[in-house]
Amino acid sequence: MNPNKPINSLETLRDCLREFARERDWDQYHTPKNLSMALIAEAAELIEHFQWVEGNQSHLLADKTRQAVEEELADILIYLVRISDKLEINLYDAVERKIAINERKYPAEKVRGSAKKYTEYED
């Protein structure tokens, strides 16, 4: 990673991760399947930090736990960006499309204050 070039966009992160994998000859292992499995493993490690915490207390993390959560979130983002790179998916475009879908599924006037799934709402 170039210390003079801060990571301030998904594109910069993608390029940094490409270089990191290339320097270690890891591209051969970075298949969408393997990266997806690694992503799930990291998400499970994130969950461990909240497993026995009351929901309303889950944002009150000790410094050591907060640092561990930060590292798990970074790992998750790293694998997510690598998967999208390997599949040539523009995450910004995908997010915009998904937000539009969710706006149709969950109209604010119908779902405000409710955690129900969209299939539980009547038309």
Biotite code that builds the C-alpha atoms (Angstrom):
import biotite.structure as struc

atoms = struc.array([
    struc.Atom([0.000, 0.000, 0.000], chain_id="A", res_id=1, res_name="MET", atom_name="CA", element="C"),
    struc.Atom([1.227, 3.446, -0.848], chain_id="A", res_id=2, res_name="ASN", atom_name="CA", element="C"),
    struc.Atom([1.287, 5.462, 2.419], chain_id="A", res_id=3, res_name="PRO", atom_name="CA", element="C"),
    struc.Atom([1.118, 8.673, 0.370], chain_id="A", res_id=4, res_name="ASN", atom_name="CA", element="C"),
    struc.Atom([-2.204, 7.670, -1.177], chain_id="A", res_id=5, res_name="LYS", atom_name="CA", element="C"),
    struc.Atom([-4.942, 7.462, 1.457], chain_id="A", res_id=6, res_name="PRO", atom_name="CA", element="C"),
    struc.Atom([-7.791, 5.043, 0.946], chain_id="A", res_id=7, res_name="ILE", atom_name="CA", element="C"),
    struc.Atom([-10.747, 7.370, 0.505], chain_id="A", res_id=8, res_name="ASN", atom_name="CA", element="C"),
    struc.Atom([-12.873, 5.566, -2.067], chain_id="A", res_id=9, res_name="SER", atom_name="CA", element="C"),
    struc.Atom([-13.913, 2.052, -2.973], chain_id="A", res_id=10, res_name="LEU", atom_name="CA", element="C"),
    struc.Atom([-11.860, 2.345, -6.147], chain_id="A", res_id=11, res_name="GLU", atom_name="CA", element="C"),
    struc.Atom([-8.708, 3.188, -4.210], chain_id="A", res_id=12, res_name="THR", atom_name="CA", element="C"),
    struc.Atom([-9.421, 0.345, -1.790], chain_id="A", res_id=13, res_name="LEU", atom_name="CA", element="C"),
    struc.Atom([-10.020, -2.055, -4.693], chain_id="A", res_id=14, res_name="ARG", atom_name="CA", element="C"),
    struc.Atom([-6.721, -1.082, -6.311], chain_id="A", res_id=15, res_name="ASP", atom_name="CA", element="C"),
    struc.Atom([-4.866, -1.406, -3.003], chain_id="A", res_id=16, res_name="CYS", atom_name="CA", element="C"),
    struc.Atom([-6.349, -4.868, -2.425], chain_id="A", res_id=17, res_name="LEU", atom_name="CA", element="C"),
    struc.Atom([-5.494, -5.947, -5.978], chain_id="A", res_id=18, res_name="ARG", atom_name="CA", element="C"),
    struc.Atom([-1.882, -4.955, -5.398], chain_id="A", res_id=19, res_name="GLU", atom_name="CA", element="C"),
    struc.Atom([-1.795, -6.617, -1.971], chain_id="A", res_id=20, res_name="PHE", atom_name="CA", element="C"),
    struc.Atom([-3.037, -9.924, -3.431], chain_id="A", res_id=21, res_name="ALA", atom_name="CA", element="C"),
    struc.Atom([-0.778, -9.655, -6.495], chain_id="A", res_id=22, res_name="ARG", atom_name="CA", element="C"),
    struc.Atom([2.346, -9.085, -4.385], chain_id="A", res_id=23, res_name="GLU", atom_name="CA", element="C"),
    struc.Atom([1.582, -12.282, -2.454], chain_id="A", res_id=24, res_name="ARG", atom_name="CA", element="C"),
    struc.Atom([0.433, -14.344, -5.453], chain_id="A", res_id=25, res_name="ASP", atom_name="CA", element="C"),
    struc.Atom([-2.961, -14.804, -3.772], chain_id="A", res_id=26, res_name="TRP", atom_name="CA", element="C"),
    struc.Atom([-5.154, -14.051, -6.776], chain_id="A", res_id=27, res_name="ASP", atom_name="CA", element="C"),
    struc.Atom([-5.233, -17.770, -7.491], chain_id="A", res_id=28, res_name="GLN", atom_name="CA", element="C"),
    struc.Atom([-7.098, -18.234, -4.191], chain_id="A", res_id=29, res_name="TYR", atom_name="CA", element="C"),
    struc.Atom([-9.329, -15.175, -4.437], chain_id="A", res_id=30, res_name="HIS", atom_name="CA", element="C"),
    struc.Atom([-12.220, -16.771, -6.267], chain_id="A", res_id=31, res_name="THR", atom_name="CA", element="C"),
    struc.Atom([-15.750, -15.487, -5.636], chain_id="A", res_id=32, res_name="PRO", atom_name="CA", element="C"),
    struc.Atom([-16.489, -18.769, -3.821], chain_id="A", res_id=33, res_name="LYS", atom_name="CA", element="C"),
    struc.Atom([-13.495, -18.524, -1.490], chain_id="A", res_id=34, res_name="ASN", atom_name="CA", element="C"),
    struc.Atom([-13.958, -14.816, -0.879], chain_id="A", res_id=35, res_name="LEU", atom_name="CA", element="C"),
    struc.Atom([-17.648, -15.353, -0.092], chain_id="A", res_id=36, res_name="SER", atom_name="CA", element="C"),
    struc.Atom([-16.762, -18.028, 2.429], chain_id="A", res_id=37, res_name="MET", atom_name="CA", element="C"),
    struc.Atom([-14.174, -15.739, 4.021], chain_id="A", res_id=38, res_name="ALA", atom_name="CA", element="C"),
    struc.Atom([-16.739, -12.934, 4.159], chain_id="A", res_id=39, res_name="LEU", atom_name="CA", element="C"),
    struc.Atom([-19.194, -15.121, 6.056], chain_id="A", res_id=40, res_name="ILE", atom_name="CA", element="C"),
    struc.Atom([-16.452, -16.241, 8.456], chain_id="A", res_id=41, res_name="ALA", atom_name="CA", element="C"),
    struc.Atom([-15.599, -12.611, 9.217], chain_id="A", res_id=42, res_name="GLU", atom_name="CA", element="C"),
    struc.Atom([-19.281, -11.734, 9.683], chain_id="A", res_id=43, res_name="ALA", atom_name="CA", element="C"),
    struc.Atom([-19.529, -14.592, 12.189], chain_id="A", res_id=44, res_name="ALA", atom_name="CA", element="C"),
    struc.Atom([-16.500, -13.212, 14.040], chain_id="A", res_id=45, res_name="GLU", atom_name="CA", element="C"),
    struc.Atom([-18.267, -9.839, 14.185], chain_id="A", res_id=46, res_name="LEU", atom_name="CA", element="C"),
    struc.Atom([-21.397, -11.438, 15.644], chain_id="A", res_id=47, res_name="ILE", atom_name="CA", element="C"),
    struc.Atom([-19.367, -13.040, 18.436], chain_id="A", res_id=48, res_name="GLU", atom_name="CA", element="C"),
    struc.Atom([-18.761, -9.597, 19.939], chain_id="A", res_id=49, res_name="HIS", atom_name="CA", element="C"),
    struc.Atom([-22.505, -9.020, 20.309], chain_id="A", res_id=50, res_name="PHE", atom_name="CA", element="C"),
    struc.Atom([-23.708, -12.554, 21.032], chain_id="A", res_id=51, res_name="GLN", atom_name="CA", element="C"),
    struc.Atom([-24.523, -12.159, 24.736], chain_id="A", res_id=52, res_name="TRP", atom_name="CA", element="C"),
    struc.Atom([-25.044, -8.397, 24.850], chain_id="A", res_id=53, res_name="VAL", atom_name="CA", element="C"),
    struc.Atom([-28.507, -6.913, 25.286], chain_id="A", res_id=54, res_name="GLU", atom_name="CA", element="C"),
    struc.Atom([-29.645, -5.167, 22.107], chain_id="A", res_id=55, res_name="GLY", atom_name="CA", element="C"),
    struc.Atom([-29.996, -1.769, 23.732], chain_id="A", res_id=56, res_name="ASN", atom_name="CA", element="C"),
    struc.Atom([-26.467, -2.102, 25.165], chain_id="A", res_id=57, res_name="GLN", atom_name="CA", element="C"),
    struc.Atom([-24.782, -3.307, 21.973], chain_id="A", res_id=58, res_name="SER", atom_name="CA", element="C"),
    struc.Atom([-23.509, 0.148, 21.060], chain_id="A", res_id=59, res_name="HIS", atom_name="CA", element="C"),
    struc.Atom([-21.699, 0.531, 24.404], chain_id="A", res_id=60, res_name="LEU", atom_name="CA", element="C"),
    struc.Atom([-18.458, -1.280, 23.646], chain_id="A", res_id=61, res_name="LEU", atom_name="CA", element="C"),
    struc.Atom([-15.330, -1.412, 25.757], chain_id="A", res_id=62, res_name="ALA", atom_name="CA", element="C"),
    struc.Atom([-12.300, 0.021, 23.959], chain_id="A", res_id=63, res_name="ASP", atom_name="CA", element="C"),
    struc.Atom([-10.760, -3.420, 23.371], chain_id="A", res_id=64, res_name="LYS", atom_name="CA", element="C"),
    struc.Atom([-14.033, -4.793, 21.972], chain_id="A", res_id=65, res_name="THR", atom_name="CA", element="C"),
    struc.Atom([-14.557, -1.707, 19.838], chain_id="A", res_id=66, res_name="ARG", atom_name="CA", element="C"),
    struc.Atom([-11.119, -2.171, 18.284], chain_id="A", res_id=67, res_name="GLN", atom_name="CA", element="C"),
    struc.Atom([-11.864, -5.844, 17.573], chain_id="A", res_id=68, res_name="ALA", atom_name="CA", element="C"),
    struc.Atom([-15.224, -4.901, 16.004], chain_id="A", res_id=69, res_name="VAL", atom_name="CA", element="C"),
    struc.Atom([-13.477, -2.280, 13.886], chain_id="A", res_id=70, res_name="GLU", atom_name="CA", element="C"),
    struc.Atom([-11.048, -4.910, 12.588], chain_id="A", res_id=71, res_name="GLU", atom_name="CA", element="C"),
    struc.Atom([-13.871, -7.357, 11.778], chain_id="A", res_id=72, res_name="GLU", atom_name="CA", element="C"),
    struc.Atom([-15.750, -4.627, 9.892], chain_id="A", res_id=73, res_name="LEU", atom_name="CA", element="C"),
    struc.Atom([-12.572, -3.864, 7.943], chain_id="A", res_id=74, res_name="ALA", atom_name="CA", element="C"),
    struc.Atom([-12.170, -7.544, 7.076], chain_id="A", res_id=75, res_name="ASP", atom_name="CA", element="C"),
    struc.Atom([-15.792, -7.691, 5.908], chain_id="A", res_id=76, res_name="ILE", atom_name="CA", element="C"),
    struc.Atom([-15.342, -4.639, 3.703], chain_id="A", res_id=77, res_name="LEU", atom_name="CA", element="C"),
    struc.Atom([-12.098, -6.014, 2.294], chain_id="A", res_id=78, res_name="ILE", atom_name="CA", element="C"),
    struc.Atom([-13.730, -9.280, 1.260], chain_id="A", res_id=79, res_name="TYR", atom_name="CA", element="C"),
    struc.Atom([-16.806, -7.516, -0.078], chain_id="A", res_id=80, res_name="LEU", atom_name="CA", element="C"),
    struc.Atom([-14.693, -5.260, -2.264], chain_id="A", res_id=81, res_name="VAL", atom_name="CA", element="C"),
    struc.Atom([-12.592, -8.196, -3.478], chain_id="A", res_id=82, res_name="ARG", atom_name="CA", element="C"),
    struc.Atom([-15.700, -10.191, -4.434], chain_id="A", res_id=83, res_name="ILE", atom_name="CA", element="C"),
    struc.Atom([-17.200, -7.253, -6.302], chain_id="A", res_id=84, res_name="SER", atom_name="CA", element="C"),
    struc.Atom([-13.880, -6.704, -8.088], chain_id="A", res_id=85, res_name="ASP", atom_name="CA", element="C"),
    struc.Atom([-13.623, -10.341, -9.145], chain_id="A", res_id=86, res_name="LYS", atom_name="CA", element="C"),
    struc.Atom([-17.213, -10.300, -10.451], chain_id="A", res_id=87, res_name="LEU", atom_name="CA", element="C"),
    struc.Atom([-16.833, -6.822, -11.993], chain_id="A", res_id=88, res_name="GLU", atom_name="CA", element="C"),
    struc.Atom([-19.743, -5.462, -9.969], chain_id="A", res_id=89, res_name="ILE", atom_name="CA", element="C"),
    struc.Atom([-19.835, -1.741, -9.332], chain_id="A", res_id=90, res_name="ASN", atom_name="CA", element="C"),
    struc.Atom([-20.890, -1.545, -5.687], chain_id="A", res_id=91, res_name="LEU", atom_name="CA", element="C"),
    struc.Atom([-22.137, 2.036, -5.997], chain_id="A", res_id=92, res_name="TYR", atom_name="CA", element="C"),
    struc.Atom([-24.459, 1.071, -8.856], chain_id="A", res_id=93, res_name="ASP", atom_name="CA", element="C"),
    struc.Atom([-25.594, -2.081, -7.054], chain_id="A", res_id=94, res_name="ALA", atom_name="CA", element="C"),
    struc.Atom([-26.377, -0.098, -3.900], chain_id="A", res_id=95, res_name="VAL", atom_name="CA", element="C"),
    struc.Atom([-28.341, 2.520, -5.832], chain_id="A", res_id=96, res_name="GLU", atom_name="CA", element="C"),
    struc.Atom([-30.435, -0.192, -7.483], chain_id="A", res_id=97, res_name="ARG", atom_name="CA", element="C"),
    struc.Atom([-30.997, -1.976, -4.180], chain_id="A", res_id=98, res_name="LYS", atom_name="CA", element="C"),
    struc.Atom([-32.053, 1.202, -2.391], chain_id="A", res_id=99, res_name="ILE", atom_name="CA", element="C"),
    struc.Atom([-34.595, 1.839, -5.168], chain_id="A", res_id=100, res_name="ALA", atom_name="CA", element="C"),
    struc.Atom([-35.927, -1.714, -4.752], chain_id="A", res_id=101, res_name="ILE", atom_name="CA", element="C"),
    struc.Atom([-36.146, -1.272, -0.980], chain_id="A", res_id=102, res_name="ASN", atom_name="CA", element="C"),
    struc.Atom([-37.960, 2.044, -1.368], chain_id="A", res_id=103, res_name="GLU", atom_name="CA", element="C"),
    struc.Atom([-40.640, 0.222, -3.369], chain_id="A", res_id=104, res_name="ARG", atom_name="CA", element="C"),
    struc.Atom([-40.785, -2.716, -0.948], chain_id="A", res_id=105, res_name="LYS", atom_name="CA", element="C"),
    struc.Atom([-40.820, -0.523, 2.154], chain_id="A", res_id=106, res_name="TYR", atom_name="CA", element="C"),
    struc.Atom([-42.683, 2.737, 1.485], chain_id="A", res_id=107, res_name="PRO", atom_name="CA", element="C"),
    struc.Atom([-42.065, 5.034, 4.468], chain_id="A", res_id=108, res_name="ALA", atom_name="CA", element="C"),
    struc.Atom([-45.741, 5.859, 4.967], chain_id="A", res_id=109, res_name="GLU", atom_name="CA", element="C"),
    struc.Atom([-46.538, 2.151, 5.261], chain_id="A", res_id=110, res_name="LYS", atom_name="CA", element="C"),
    struc.Atom([-43.636, 0.813, 7.319], chain_id="A", res_id=111, res_name="VAL", atom_name="CA", element="C"),
    struc.Atom([-42.607, 3.671, 9.605], chain_id="A", res_id=112, res_name="ARG", atom_name="CA", element="C"),
    struc.Atom([-41.705, 2.327, 13.040], chain_id="A", res_id=113, res_name="GLY", atom_name="CA", element="C"),
    struc.Atom([-42.148, -1.329, 12.096], chain_id="A", res_id=114, res_name="SER", atom_name="CA", element="C"),
    struc.Atom([-39.557, -4.073, 11.650], chain_id="A", res_id=115, res_name="ALA", atom_name="CA", element="C"),
    struc.Atom([-41.857, -6.360, 9.660], chain_id="A", res_id=116, res_name="LYS", atom_name="CA", element="C"),
    struc.Atom([-40.634, -7.868, 6.412], chain_id="A", res_id=117, res_name="LYS", atom_name="CA", element="C"),
    struc.Atom([-42.187, -6.458, 3.243], chain_id="A", res_id=118, res_name="TYR", atom_name="CA", element="C"),
    struc.Atom([-44.085, -9.731, 2.662], chain_id="A", res_id=119, res_name="THR", atom_name="CA", element="C"),
    struc.Atom([-46.015, -9.109, 5.888], chain_id="A", res_id=120, res_name="GLU", atom_name="CA", element="C"),
    struc.Atom([-47.615, -5.877, 4.653], chain_id="A", res_id=121, res_name="TYR", atom_name="CA", element="C"),
    struc.Atom([-50.940, -5.764, 2.901], chain_id="A", res_id=122, res_name="GLU", atom_name="CA", element="C"),
    struc.Atom([-51.268, -3.774, -0.317], chain_id="A", res_id=123, res_name="ASP", atom_name="CA", element="C"),
])
